[in-house]
Amino acid sequence: MLLLTPPLLLLLLLVVVVVVVVVVVVVVVVVLVGKPEGRRPLGRPRRRWADNIRIDLQEMGCVYMDWIGLAQDRDRWRTLVSAVMNLRVP
């Protein structure tokens, strides 16, 4: 049977601590220095549908409108869209 004396326990603890430190350092180096997978597309970011709605509401002067909540109600949303379309027609 293996007898664990205090010096042997300290050595075992030291080995475990060194292994943990090495693993942590490797993970940190991979995360901070490693190259991410894939590449970002060139140019400016694409304009999303939500961006278009936000810009249209800013042009109307309704900057702080809860348009997402408004879009949940079809009748109110349809009224808003028709009002915006009537403003745009010369």
N, C-alpha and C positions, 0 to 999 in steps of 0.2 A: 504494500500500500504506500502511496506517495504521501510523504509528510511535508506539509506546507509550513515552512519556518518563516518567521518575519522577514528575513532578507529575501527569501524566494518570493514571498507575497509582494514585496516592494518592487522587485524586478518584473514580476508579472503585471503589476499595475502600471509600471513605467512603459512596458511594451504596448499595453492597451492604449495608453494615452498617446503614445507616438503614432500608432496606427490611426487613431481617430483624428489627430492633427493633420496627418498626411492626407487622409480622405477629404477633410474639410478644405485644405489648401487646393487640392486638385479640383474639387467642385467649384470653388471660388474662381480659380483661374479659367476654367472652362466657361463659366457663366459670364465673367467680365471681359475676358480676352478673346474667347472663341467667336467664330463668325456665325451669324444667324443663318438659318436655313432659307434658301430662296433669295430673291432680290426684290426690291421695291420697284414699282413701275416708274418710268421717267415722266417728267412733266408735272403739271399741277394736279391736285386731287380732282377726281370727277365730281361734278355737281349732282347731288342726290335729290330725290323728289322732295324730301323734307326741306332741303335748302331752298328749292324753288318756292315752296309754300311760304317759308319764312321771309324771303325777299319780296314776294308779292304782298304779304301783309305789311311789311315795312313801307312799301310804296303807297299803300292805302292809309298809313298812319296808325295801324293797329299793331303796334310792336309788342305789347304785353298781353295779347289775346291768347287764351288757352285753346289753340286751334286743334290740338289733339283731342281734347274733350269735346270740342265742337264737331269734329269729324265723326264721332261716335253716333251723333244724332243726324240721320240722313236728311231730314227735312231742313233743319237749320243749316247744315253744310251746303245743301243744294242752293238755298237762298243766298248764302255768302258767295258761293262760286258764281251764281248768275249776276250778283251785284258787281263783282270784280270784273266779269266779262263785259258788262255794260259800260263800265268805266273805261275799258281799254278800246272799245270800238269808237273810231273818230266820227 
